[in-house]
Amino acid sequence: MPIYEYVCESCNNYFALFKHLSTADEDSLCPNCGSEKVKKQLSSFSCSMPDGGSSTGGSFSGGFSGGG
Ligand SMILES: [Zn+2]
């Protein structure tokens, strides 16, 4: 179930609600003051990766020796 984040414009209260896709578009009430003037926040799950990420080749030291 997706999580929708809201911010109340009356008391600036931040809260998240678990809402279904069918009821996601419905307005929510602030659990703090009960105001209906809440703004839906867009939660970004994608994390930005730093530019230039080249893995440097490491030297693996062999530890296994073939014994007969
Ligand atoms: Zn509020």
N, CA, C, O and the ligand as a Tripos MOL2 file, in Angstrom:
@<TRIPOS>MOLECULE
protein
  273   271    69     0     0
PROTEIN
NO_CHARGES

@<TRIPOS>ATOM
      1 N           0.8530   -1.2010    0.0000 N.3       1 MET1
      2 CA          0.0000    0.0000    0.0000 C.3       1 MET1
      3 C           0.8870    1.2490    0.0000 C.2       1 MET1
      4 O           1.7960    1.3730    0.8210 O.2       1 MET1
      5 N           0.6200    2.1530   -0.9100 N.am      2 PRO2
      6 CA          1.4510    3.3580   -1.0100 C.3       2 PRO2
      7 C           1.2420    4.3040    0.1500 C.2       2 PRO2
      8 O           0.1790    4.3500    0.7700 O.2       2 PRO2
      9 N           2.2750    5.0440    0.4170 N.am      3 ILE3
     10 CA          2.2180    6.0110    1.5080 C.3       3 ILE3
     11 C           2.1700    7.4130    0.9240 C.2       3 ILE3
     12 O           2.9830    7.7770    0.0750 O.2       3 ILE3
     13 N           1.2220    8.1780    1.3840 N.am      4 TYR4
     14 CA          1.0810    9.5380    0.9010 C.3       4 TYR4
     15 C           1.4100   10.5050    2.0330 C.2       4 TYR4
     16 O           0.9040   10.3900    3.1490 O.2       4 TYR4
     17 N           2.2660   11.4510    1.7070 N.am      5 GLU5
     18 CA          2.6910   12.4120    2.7130 C.3       5 GLU5
     19 C           1.9360   13.7160    2.5290 C.2       5 GLU5
     20 O           1.7360   14.1840    1.4080 O.2       5 GLU5
     21 N           1.5240   14.2870    3.6350 N.am      6 TYR6
     22 CA          0.7690   15.5180    3.5960 C.3       6 TYR6
     23 C           1.3820   16.5230    4.5560 C.2       6 TYR6
     24 O           2.0550   16.1690    5.5240 O.2       6 TYR6
     25 N           1.1240   17.7880    4.2520 N.am      7 VAL7
     26 CA          1.5280   18.8580    5.1490 C.3       7 VAL7
     27 C           0.3370   19.7800    5.3430 C.2       7 VAL7
     28 O          -0.2200   20.3130    4.3830 O.2       7 VAL7
     29 N          -0.0380   19.9570    6.5870 N.am      8 CYS8
     30 CA         -1.1730   20.8080    6.9010 C.3       8 CYS8
     31 C          -0.7910   22.2760    6.7430 C.2       8 CYS8
     32 O           0.2600   22.7200    7.2050 O.2       8 CYS8
     33 N          -1.6740   23.0140    6.0760 N.am      9 GLU9
     34 CA         -1.3930   24.4310    5.8760 C.3       9 GLU9
     35 C          -1.8370   25.2610    7.0650 C.2       9 GLU9
     36 O          -1.4880   26.4370    7.1680 O.2       9 GLU9
     37 N          -2.5820   24.6770    7.9400 N.am     10 SER10
     38 CA         -3.0670   25.4070    9.1010 C.3      10 SER10
     39 C          -2.0550   25.3750   10.2390 C.2      10 SER10
     40 O          -1.7350   26.4060   10.8300 O.2      10 SER10
     41 N          -1.5570   24.1770   10.5370 N.am     11 CYS11
     42 CA         -0.6340   24.0450   11.6550 C.3      11 CYS11
     43 C           0.7300   23.5350   11.1940 C.2      11 CYS11
     44 O           1.6030   23.2460   12.0120 O.2      11 CYS11
     45 N           0.9030   23.4280    9.8820 N.am     12 ASN12
     46 CA          2.1730   22.9480    9.3210 C.3      12 ASN12
     47 C           2.5680   21.6010    9.8900 C.2      12 ASN12
     48 O           3.7420   21.3300   10.1410 O.2      12 ASN12
     49 N           1.5800   20.7780   10.0840 N.am     13 ASN13
     50 CA          1.8550   19.4550   10.6240 C.3      13 ASN13
     51 C           2.1290   18.4870    9.4820 C.2      13 ASN13
     52 O           1.3910   18.4340    8.4980 O.2      13 ASN13
     53 N           3.1830   17.7400    9.6310 N.am     14 TYR14
     54 CA          3.5390   16.7470    8.6220 C.3      14 TYR14
     55 C           3.0490   15.3850    9.0490 C.2      14 TYR14
     56 O           3.2940   14.9430   10.1720 O.2      14 TYR14
     57 N           2.3520   14.7220    8.1410 N.am     15 PHE15
     58 CA          1.8650   13.4030    8.4780 C.3      15 PHE15
     59 C           1.7800   12.5760    7.2150 C.2      15 PHE15
     60 O           1.6440   13.1030    6.1100 O.2      15 PHE15
     61 N           1.8610   11.2800    7.3980 N.am     16 ALA16
     62 CA          1.7810   10.3520    6.2770 C.3      16 ALA16
     63 C           0.5930    9.4290    6.4780 C.2      16 ALA16
     64 O           0.2740    9.0240    7.5960 O.2      16 ALA16
     65 N          -0.0500    9.1080    5.3690 N.am     17 LEU17
     66 CA         -1.2170    8.2490    5.4380 C.3      17 LEU17
     67 C          -1.0620    7.0870    4.4750 C.2      17 LEU17
     68 O          -0.5100    7.2200    3.3820 O.2      17 LEU17
     69 N          -1.5620    5.9600    4.9110 N.am     18 PHE18
     70 CA         -1.5900    4.7970    4.0470 C.3      18 PHE18
     71 C          -2.9400    4.7850    3.3300 C.2      18 PHE18
     72 O          -3.9830    4.5030    3.9200 O.2      18 PHE18
     73 N          -2.8800    5.0950    2.0590 N.am     19 LYS19
     74 CA         -4.1280    5.1700    1.3220 C.3      19 LYS19
     75 C          -4.0770    4.2590    0.1150 C.2      19 LYS19
     76 O          -3.0240    4.0060   -0.4710 O.2      19 LYS19
     77 N          -5.2510    3.7780   -0.2310 N.am     20 HIS20
     78 CA         -5.3470    2.9200   -1.4030 C.3      20 HIS20
     79 C          -5.3610    3.7830   -2.6580 C.2      20 HIS20
     80 O          -5.6750    4.9720   -2.6160 O.2      20 HIS20
     81 N          -5.0180    3.1600   -3.7590 N.am     21 LEU21
     82 CA         -4.9560    3.8990   -5.0170 C.3      21 LEU21
     83 C          -6.3160    4.4840   -5.3770 C.2      21 LEU21
     84 O          -6.3930    5.5610   -5.9690 O.2      21 LEU21
     85 N          -7.3700    3.7910   -5.0270 N.am     22 SER22
     86 CA         -8.7020    4.2650   -5.3810 C.3      22 SER22
     87 C          -9.1080    5.4710   -4.5470 C.2      22 SER22
     88 O          -9.8680    6.3280   -4.9980 O.2      22 SER22
     89 N          -8.5870    5.5250   -3.3190 N.am     23 THR23
     90 CA         -8.9610    6.6280   -2.4340 C.3      23 THR23
     91 C          -7.8170    7.6070   -2.2550 C.2      23 THR23
     92 O          -7.8570    8.4610   -1.3690 O.2      23 THR23
     93 N          -6.7940    7.4850   -3.0960 N.am     24 ALA24
     94 CA         -5.6280    8.3440   -2.9370 C.3      24 ALA24
     95 C          -5.9400    9.7770   -3.3430 C.2      24 ALA24
     96 O          -5.3280   10.7290   -2.8600 O.2      24 ALA24
     97 N          -6.8960    9.9010   -4.2300 N.am     25 ASP25
     98 CA         -7.2010   11.2360   -4.7440 C.3      25 ASP25
     99 C          -8.1200   11.9960   -3.7900 C.2      25 ASP25
    100 O          -8.3050   13.2060   -3.9240 O.2      25 ASP25
    101 N          -8.6860   11.2850   -2.8390 N.am     26 GLU26
    102 CA         -9.5940   11.9500   -1.9150 C.3      26 GLU26
    103 C          -8.8220   12.8380   -0.9470 C.2      26 GLU26
    104 O          -7.6550   12.5970   -0.6350 O.2      26 GLU26
    105 N          -9.5040   13.8540   -0.4930 N.am     27 ASP27
    106 CA         -8.8650   14.7760    0.4380 C.3      27 ASP27
    107 C          -8.7340   14.1310    1.8130 C.2      27 ASP27
    108 O          -9.5260   13.2780    2.2110 O.2      27 ASP27
    109 N          -7.7160   14.5700    2.5060 N.am     28 SER28
    110 CA         -7.4840   14.0380    3.8350 C.3      28 SER28
    111 C          -7.5780   15.1600    4.8510 C.2      28 SER28
    112 O          -7.4610   16.3390    4.5190 O.2      28 SER28
    113 N          -7.7900   14.7670    6.0860 N.am     29 LEU29
    114 CA         -7.8820   15.7320    7.1670 C.3      29 LEU29
    115 C          -6.6400   15.6460    8.0280 C.2      29 LEU29
    116 O          -6.0770   14.5720    8.2380 O.2      29 LEU29
    117 N          -6.2300   16.7950    8.5170 N.am     30 CYS30
    118 CA         -5.0630   16.8270    9.3800 C.3      30 CYS30
    119 C          -5.3920   16.1590   10.7130 C.2      30 CYS30
    120 O          -6.3470   16.5530   11.3830 O.2      30 CYS30
    121 N          -4.6170   15.1590   11.0990 N.am     31 PRO31
    122 CA         -4.8810   14.4510   12.3510 C.3      31 PRO31
    123 C          -4.5780   15.3060   13.5680 C.2      31 PRO31
    124 O          -4.9520   14.9600   14.6890 O.2      31 PRO31
    125 N          -3.9000   16.4190   13.3460 N.am     32 ASN32
    126 CA         -3.5170   17.2800   14.4640 C.3      32 ASN32
    127 C          -4.6110   18.2910   14.7930 C.2      32 ASN32
    128 O          -5.0520   18.3910   15.9380 O.2      32 ASN32
    129 N          -5.0430   19.0350   13.7840 N.am     33 CYS33
    130 CA         -6.0320   20.0750   14.0200 C.3      33 CYS33
    131 C          -7.3400   19.7850   13.3050 C.2      33 CYS33
    132 O          -8.3450   20.4500   13.5580 O.2      33 CYS33
    133 N          -7.3400   18.8110   12.4240 N.am     34 GLY34
    134 CA         -8.5640   18.4300   11.7510 C.3      34 GLY34
    135 C          -8.8870   19.3120   10.5620 C.2      34 GLY34
    136 O         -10.0030   19.2750   10.0440 O.2      34 GLY34
    137 N          -7.9280   20.0970   10.1280 N.am     35 SER35
    138 CA         -8.1580   20.9620    8.9800 C.3      35 SER35
    139 C          -8.0810   20.1650    7.6860 C.2      35 SER35
    140 O          -7.3380   19.1890    7.5800 O.2      35 SER35
    141 N          -8.8530   20.5940    6.7200 N.am     36 GLU36
    142 CA         -8.8530   19.8980    5.4330 C.3      36 GLU36
    143 C          -7.9070   20.5560    4.4370 C.2      36 GLU36
    144 O          -7.7750   20.1090    3.2970 O.2      36 GLU36
    145 N          -7.2410   21.6400    4.8880 N.am     37 LYS37
    146 CA         -6.3110   22.3100    3.9940 C.3      37 LYS37
    147 C          -4.9440   21.6520    4.1250 C.2      37 LYS37
    148 O          -4.0490   22.1520    4.8050 O.2      37 LYS37
    149 N          -4.8170   20.5370    3.4650 N.am     38 VAL38
    150 CA         -3.5580   19.8240    3.4980 C.3      38 VAL38
    151 C          -3.0250   19.7060    2.0810 C.2      38 VAL38
    152 O          -3.7880   19.6240    1.1180 O.2      38 VAL38
    153 N          -1.7390   19.7000    1.9730 N.am     39 LYS39
    154 CA         -1.1030   19.5890    0.6710 C.3      39 LYS39
    155 C          -0.3840   18.2570    0.5680 C.2      39 LYS39
    156 O           0.3650   17.8560    1.4590 O.2      39 LYS39
    157 N          -0.6340   17.5870   -0.5420 N.am     40 LYS40
    158 CA         -0.0010   16.2850   -0.7420 C.3      40 LYS40
    159 C           1.4410   16.4860   -1.2050 C.2      40 LYS40
    160 O           1.7190   17.2250   -2.1500 O.2      40 LYS40
    161 N           2.3210   15.8180   -0.5230 N.am     41 GLN41
    162 CA          3.7190   15.9220   -0.8720 C.3      41 GLN41
    163 C           4.1130   14.7740   -1.7810 C.2      41 GLN41
    164 O           3.5810   13.6680   -1.6930 O.2      41 GLN41
    165 N           5.0500   15.0660   -2.6440 N.am     42 LEU42
    166 CA          5.5300   14.0320   -3.5490 C.3      42 LEU42
    167 C           6.7790   13.3990   -2.9610 C.2      42 LEU42
    168 O           7.8140   14.0460   -2.8000 O.2      42 LEU42
    169 N           6.6550   12.1350   -2.6490 N.am     43 SER43
    170 CA          7.7920   11.4370   -2.0640 C.3      43 SER43
    171 C           8.6180   10.7940   -3.1680 C.2      43 SER43
    172 O           8.1040   10.0360   -3.9900 O.2      43 SER43
    173 N           9.8720   11.1030   -3.1730 N.am     44 SER44
    174 CA         10.7680   10.5770   -4.1960 C.3      44 SER44
    175 C          11.5680    9.4200   -3.6360 C.2      44 SER44
    176 O          12.2890    9.5550   -2.6470 O.2      44 SER44
    177 N          11.4290    8.3070   -4.2740 N.am     45 PHE45
    178 CA         12.1280    7.1310   -3.7880 C.3      45 PHE45
    179 C          13.4760    6.9490   -4.4830 C.2      45 PHE45
    180 O          14.3340    6.1930   -4.0260 O.2      45 PHE45
    181 N          13.6390    7.6590   -5.5960 N.am     46 SER46
    182 CA         14.8750    7.5060   -6.3590 C.3      46 SER46
    183 C          15.9900    8.3110   -5.7060 C.2      46 SER46
    184 O          15.8570    9.5150   -5.4830 O.2      46 SER46
    185 N          17.0610    7.6480   -5.4120 N.am     47 CYS47
    186 CA         18.1860    8.3300   -4.7980 C.3      47 CYS47
    187 C          19.2050    8.7190   -5.8690 C.2      47 CYS47
    188 O          19.5520    7.9250   -6.7430 O.2      47 CYS47
    189 N          19.6630    9.9390   -5.7760 N.am     48 SER48
    190 CA         20.6090   10.4180   -6.7760 C.3      48 SER48
    191 C          22.0070    9.8950   -6.4830 C.2      48 SER48
    192 O          22.4950    9.9760   -5.3560 O.2      48 SER48
    193 N          22.6250    9.3700   -7.4920 N.am     49 MET49
    194 CA         23.9640    8.8400   -7.3000 C.3      49 MET49
    195 C          25.0030    9.8910   -7.6960 C.2      49 MET49
    196 O          24.7760   10.6710   -8.6210 O.2      49 MET49
    197 N          26.1140    9.9130   -7.0140 N.am     50 PRO50
    198 CA         27.1770   10.8740   -7.3230 C.3      50 PRO50
    199 C          27.7250   10.6710   -8.7220 C.2      50 PRO50
    200 O          27.8020    9.5520   -9.2280 O.2      50 PRO50
    201 N          28.1030   11.7840   -9.3320 N.am     51 ASP51
    202 CA         28.5930   11.7020  -10.6960 C.3      51 ASP51
    203 C          30.0000   11.1160  -10.7350 C.2      51 ASP51
    204 O          30.8220   11.3870   -9.8600 O.2      51 ASP51
    205 N          30.2580   10.3300  -11.7330 N.am     52 GLY52
    206 CA         31.5830    9.7410  -11.8990 C.3      52 GLY52
    207 C          31.8380    8.6290  -10.9160 C.2      52 GLY52
    208 O          32.5370    8.8060   -9.9190 O.2      52 GLY52
    209 N          31.2710    7.4950  -11.2040 N.am     53 GLY53
    210 CA         31.4690    6.3720  -10.2950 C.3      53 GLY53
    211 C          32.1680    5.2240  -10.9880 C.2      53 GLY53
    212 O          31.5250    4.2560  -11.3960 O.2      53 GLY53
    213 N          33.4500    5.3210  -11.1210 N.am     54 SER54
    214 CA         34.1850    4.2510  -11.7820 C.3      54 SER54
    215 C          34.9120    3.4110  -10.7420 C.2      54 SER54
    216 O          35.6750    3.9160   -9.9190 O.2      54 SER54
    217 N          34.6510    2.1330  -10.8100 N.am     55 SER55
    218 CA         35.2760    1.2550   -9.8330 C.3      55 SER55
    219 C          36.7360    1.0050  -10.2040 C.2      55 SER55
    220 O          37.0400    0.6030  -11.3280 O.2      55 SER55
    221 N          37.6010    1.2360   -9.2880 N.am     56 THR56
    222 CA         39.0150    1.0240   -9.5500 C.3      56 THR56
    223 C          39.3750   -0.4510   -9.3900 C.2      56 THR56
    224 O          38.9480   -1.1100   -8.4420 O.2      56 THR56
    225 N          40.1480   -0.9410  -10.3110 N.am     57 GLY57
    226 CA         40.5030   -2.3480  -10.2780 C.3      57 GLY57
    227 C          41.4300   -2.6610   -9.1050 C.2      57 GLY57
    228 O          42.4840   -2.0500   -8.9300 O.2      57 GLY57
    229 N          41.0110   -3.6010   -8.3410 N.am     58 GLY58
    230 CA         41.8370   -3.9810   -7.2030 C.3      58 GLY58
    231 C          42.6400   -5.2190   -7.5030 C.2      58 GLY58
    232 O          42.3140   -5.9900   -8.4050 O.2      58 GLY58
    233 N          43.6660   -5.3950   -6.7570 N.am     59 SER59
    234 CA         44.5010   -6.5740   -6.9800 C.3      59 SER59
    235 C          44.1210   -7.6540   -5.9820 C.2      59 SER59
    236 O          44.1740   -7.4600   -4.7670 O.2      59 SER59
    237 N          43.7440   -8.7750   -6.5200 N.am     60 PHE60
    238 CA         43.3630   -9.8790   -5.6550 C.3      60 PHE60
    239 C          44.5720  -10.7810   -5.3980 C.2      60 PHE60
    240 O          45.1700  -11.3210   -6.3280 O.2      60 PHE60
    241 N          44.9080  -10.9250   -4.1590 N.am     61 SER61
    242 CA         46.0340  -11.7830   -3.8310 C.3      61 SER61
    243 C          45.5760  -13.2320   -3.6610 C.2      61 SER61
    244 O          44.7340  -13.5520   -2.8220 O.2      61 SER61
    245 N          46.1500  -14.0690   -4.4710 N.am     62 GLY62
    246 CA         45.7300  -15.4680   -4.4080 C.3      62 GLY62
    247 C          46.1950  -16.1200   -3.1140 C.2      62 GLY62
    248 O          47.3520  -15.9950   -2.7120 O.2      62 GLY62
    249 N          45.2900  -16.7970   -2.4910 N.am     63 GLY63
    250 CA         45.6240  -17.4470   -1.2400 C.3      63 GLY63
    251 C          45.5920  -18.9470   -1.3520 C.2      63 GLY63
    252 O          46.1760  -19.6660   -0.5420 O.2      63 GLY63
    253 N          44.8920  -19.4090   -2.3800 N.am     64 PHE64
    254 CA         44.7850  -20.8490   -2.5190 C.3      64 PHE64
    255 C          45.9720  -21.3930   -3.3330 C.2      64 PHE64
    256 O          46.2570  -20.9140   -4.4310 O.2      64 PHE64
    257 N          46.6190  -22.3460   -2.8050 N.am     65 SER65
    258 CA         47.7210  -22.9610   -3.5440 C.3      65 SER65
    259 C          47.3770  -24.4290   -3.8430 C.2      65 SER65
    260 O          46.9730  -25.2090   -2.9810 O.2      65 SER65
    261 N          47.5640  -24.7310   -5.0950 N.am     66 GLY66
    262 CA         47.2090  -26.0890   -5.5020 C.3      66 GLY66
    263 C          48.1860  -27.1140   -4.9430 C.2      66 GLY66
    264 O          49.3370  -27.1930   -5.3710 O.2      66 GLY66
    265 N          47.7240  -27.8710   -4.0110 N.am     67 GLY67
    266 CA         48.5990  -28.8920   -3.4570 C.3      67 GLY67
    267 C          48.2310  -30.2830   -3.9620 C.2      67 GLY67
    268 O          47.0570  -30.5980   -4.1580 O.2      67 GLY67
    269 N          49.1830  -31.0500   -4.1530 N.am     68 GLY68
    270 CA         48.8790  -32.2990   -4.7300 C.3      68 GLY68
    271 C          49.0360  -33.4670   -3.8840 C.2      68 GLY68
    272 O          48.7860  -34.5880   -4.3270 O.2      68 GLY68
    273 ZN         -3.2530   20.7870   10.9980 Zn       69 ZN69
@<TRIPOS>BOND
     1     1     2 1
     2     2     3 1
     3     3     4 2
     4     3     5 am
     5     5     6 1
     6     6     7 1
     7     7     8 2
     8     7     9 am
     9     9    10 1
    10    10    11 1
    11    11    12 2
    12    11    13 am
    13    13    14 1
    14    14    15 1
    15    15    16 2
    16    15    17 am
    17    17    18 1
    18    18    19 1
    19    19    20 2
    20    19    21 am
    21    21    22 1
    22    22    23 1
    23    23    24 2
    24    23    25 am
    25    25    26 1
    26    26    27 1
    27    27    28 2
    28    27    29 am
    29    29    30 1
    30    30    31 1
    31    31    32 2
    32    31    33 am
    33    33    34 1
    34    34    35 1
    35    35    36 2
    36    35    37 am
    37    37    38 1
    38    38    39 1
    39    39    40 2
    40    39    41 am
    41    41    42 1
    42    42    43 1
    43    43    44 2
    44    43    45 am
    45    45    46 1
    46    46    47 1
    47    47    48 2
    48    47    49 am
    49    49    50 1
    50    50    51 1
    51    51    52 2
    52    51    53 am
    53    53    54 1
    54    54    55 1
    55    55    56 2
    56    55    57 am
    57    57    58 1
    58    58    59 1
    59    59    60 2
    60    59    61 am
    61    61    62 1
    62    62    63 1
    63    63    64 2
    64    63    65 am
    65    65    66 1
    66    66    67 1
    67    67    68 2
    68    67    69 am
    69    69    70 1
    70    70    71 1
    71    71    72 2
    72    71    73 am
    73    73    74 1
    74    74    75 1
    75    75    76 2
    76    75    77 am
    77    77    78 1
    78    78    79 1
    79    79    80 2
    80    79    81 am
    81    81    82 1
    82    82    83 1
    83    83    84 2
    84    83    85 am
    85    85    86 1
    86    86    87 1
    87    87    88 2
    88    87    89 am
    89    89    90 1
    90    90    91 1
    91    91    92 2
    92    91    93 am
    93    93    94 1
    94    94    95 1
    95    95    96 2
    96    95    97 am
    97    97    98 1
    98    98    99 1
    99    99   100 2
   100    99   101 am
   101   101   102 1
   102   102   103 1
   103   103   104 2
   104   103   105 am
   105   105   106 1
   106   106   107 1
   107   107   108 2
   108   107   109 am
   109   109   110 1
   110   110   111 1
   111   111   112 2
   112   111   113 am
   113   113   114 1
   114   114   115 1
   115   115   116 2
   116   115   117 am
   117   117   118 1
   118   118   119 1
   119   119   120 2
   120   119   121 am
   121   121   122 1
   122   122   123 1
   123   123   124 2
   124   123   125 am
   125   125   126 1
   126   126   127 1
   127   127   128 2
   128   127   129 am
   129   129   130 1
   130   130   131 1
   131   131   132 2
   132   131   133 am
   133   133   134 1
   134   134   135 1
   135   135   136 2
   136   135   137 am
   137   137   138 1
   138   138   139 1
   139   139   140 2
   140   139   141 am
   141   141   142 1
   142   142   143 1
   143   143   144 2
   144   143   145 am
   145   145   146 1
   146   146   147 1
   147   147   148 2
   148   147   149 am
   149   149   150 1
   150   150   151 1
   151   151   152 2
   152   151   153 am
   153   153   154 1
   154   154   155 1
   155   155   156 2
   156   155   157 am
   157   157   158 1
   158   158   159 1
   159   159   160 2
   160   159   161 am
   161   161   162 1
   162   162   163 1
   163   163   164 2
   164   163   165 am
   165   165   166 1
   166   166   167 1
   167   167   168 2
   168   167   169 am
   169   169   170 1
   170   170   171 1
   171   171   172 2
   172   171   173 am
   173   173   174 1
   174   174   175 1
   175   175   176 2
   176   175   177 am
   177   177   178 1
   178   178   179 1
   179   179   180 2
   180   179   181 am
   181   181   182 1
   182   182   183 1
   183   183   184 2
   184   183   185 am
   185   185   186 1
   186   186   187 1
   187   187   188 2
   188   187   189 am
   189   189   190 1
   190   190   191 1
   191   191   192 2
   192   191   193 am
   193   193   194 1
   194   194   195 1
   195   195   196 2
   196   195   197 am
   197   197   198 1
   198   198   199 1
   199   199   200 2
   200   199   201 am
   201   201   202 1
   202   202   203 1
   203   203   204 2
   204   203   205 am
   205   205   206 1
   206   206   207 1
   207   207   208 2
   208   207   209 am
   209   209   210 1
   210   210   211 1
   211   211   212 2
   212   211   213 am
   213   213   214 1
   214   214   215 1
   215   215   216 2
   216   215   217 am
   217   217   218 1
   218   218   219 1
   219   219   220 2
   220   219   221 am
   221   221   222 1
   222   222   223 1
   223   223   224 2
   224   223   225 am
   225   225   226 1
   226   226   227 1
   227   227   228 2
   228   227   229 am
   229   229   230 1
   230   230   231 1
   231   231   232 2
   232   231   233 am
   233   233   234 1
   234   234   235 1
   235   235   236 2
   236   235   237 am
   237   237   238 1
   238   238   239 1
   239   239   240 2
   240   239   241 am
   241   241   242 1
   242   242   243 1
   243   243   244 2
   244   243   245 am
   245   245   246 1
   246   246   247 1
   247   247   248 2
   248   247   249 am
   249   249   250 1
   250   250   251 1
   251   251   252 2
   252   251   253 am
   253   253   254 1
   254   254   255 1
   255   255   256 2
   256   255   257 am
   257   257   258 1
   258   258   259 1
   259   259   260 2
   260   259   261 am
   261   261   262 1
   262   262   263 1
   263   263   264 2
   264   263   265 am
   265   265   266 1
   266   266   267 1
   267   267   268 2
   268   267   269 am
   269   269   270 1
   270   270   271 1
   271   271   272 2
@<TRIPOS>SUBSTRUCTURE
     1 MET1         2 RESIDUE 1 A MET
     2 PRO2         6 RESIDUE 1 A PRO
     3 ILE3        10 RESIDUE 1 A ILE
     4 TYR4        14 RESIDUE 1 A TYR
     5 GLU5        18 RESIDUE 1 A GLU
     6 TYR6        22 RESIDUE 1 A TYR
     7 VAL7        26 RESIDUE 1 A VAL
     8 CYS8        30 RESIDUE 1 A CYS
     9 GLU9        34 RESIDUE 1 A GLU
    10 SER10       38 RESIDUE 1 A SER
    11 CYS11       42 RESIDUE 1 A CYS
    12 ASN12       46 RESIDUE 1 A ASN
    13 ASN13       50 RESIDUE 1 A ASN
    14 TYR14       54 RESIDUE 1 A TYR
    15 PHE15       58 RESIDUE 1 A PHE
    16 ALA16       62 RESIDUE 1 A ALA
    17 LEU17       66 RESIDUE 1 A LEU
    18 PHE18       70 RESIDUE 1 A PHE
    19 LYS19       74 RESIDUE 1 A LYS
    20 HIS20       78 RESIDUE 1 A HIS
    21 LEU21       82 RESIDUE 1 A LEU
    22 SER22       86 RESIDUE 1 A SER
    23 THR23       90 RESIDUE 1 A THR
    24 ALA24       94 RESIDUE 1 A ALA
    25 ASP25       98 RESIDUE 1 A ASP
    26 GLU26      102 RESIDUE 1 A GLU
    27 ASP27      106 RESIDUE 1 A ASP
    28 SER28      110 RESIDUE 1 A SER
    29 LEU29      114 RESIDUE 1 A LEU
    30 CYS30      118 RESIDUE 1 A CYS
    31 PRO31      122 RESIDUE 1 A PRO
    32 ASN32      126 RESIDUE 1 A ASN
    33 CYS33      130 RESIDUE 1 A CYS
    34 GLY34      134 RESIDUE 1 A GLY
    35 SER35      138 RESIDUE 1 A SER
    36 GLU36      142 RESIDUE 1 A GLU
    37 LYS37      146 RESIDUE 1 A LYS
    38 VAL38      150 RESIDUE 1 A VAL
    39 LYS39      154 RESIDUE 1 A LYS
    40 LYS40      158 RESIDUE 1 A LYS
    41 GLN41      162 RESIDUE 1 A GLN
    42 LEU42      166 RESIDUE 1 A LEU
    43 SER43      170 RESIDUE 1 A SER
    44 SER44      174 RESIDUE 1 A SER
    45 PHE45      178 RESIDUE 1 A PHE
    46 SER46      182 RESIDUE 1 A SER
    47 CYS47      186 RESIDUE 1 A CYS
    48 SER48      190 RESIDUE 1 A SER
    49 MET49      194 RESIDUE 1 A MET
    50 PRO50      198 RESIDUE 1 A PRO
    51 ASP51      202 RESIDUE 1 A ASP
    52 GLY52      206 RESIDUE 1 A GLY
    53 GLY53      210 RESIDUE 1 A GLY
    54 SER54      214 RESIDUE 1 A SER
    55 SER55      218 RESIDUE 1 A SER
    56 THR56      222 RESIDUE 1 A THR
    57 GLY57      226 RESIDUE 1 A GLY
    58 GLY58      230 RESIDUE 1 A GLY
    59 SER59      234 RESIDUE 1 A SER
    60 PHE60      238 RESIDUE 1 A PHE
    61 SER61      242 RESIDUE 1 A SER
    62 GLY62      246 RESIDUE 1 A GLY
    63 GLY63      250 RESIDUE 1 A GLY
    64 PHE64      254 RESIDUE 1 A PHE
    65 SER65      258 RESIDUE 1 A SER
    66 GLY66      262 RESIDUE 1 A GLY
    67 GLY67      266 RESIDUE 1 A GLY
    68 GLY68      270 RESIDUE 1 A GLY
    69 ZN69       273 GROUP 0 **** ****
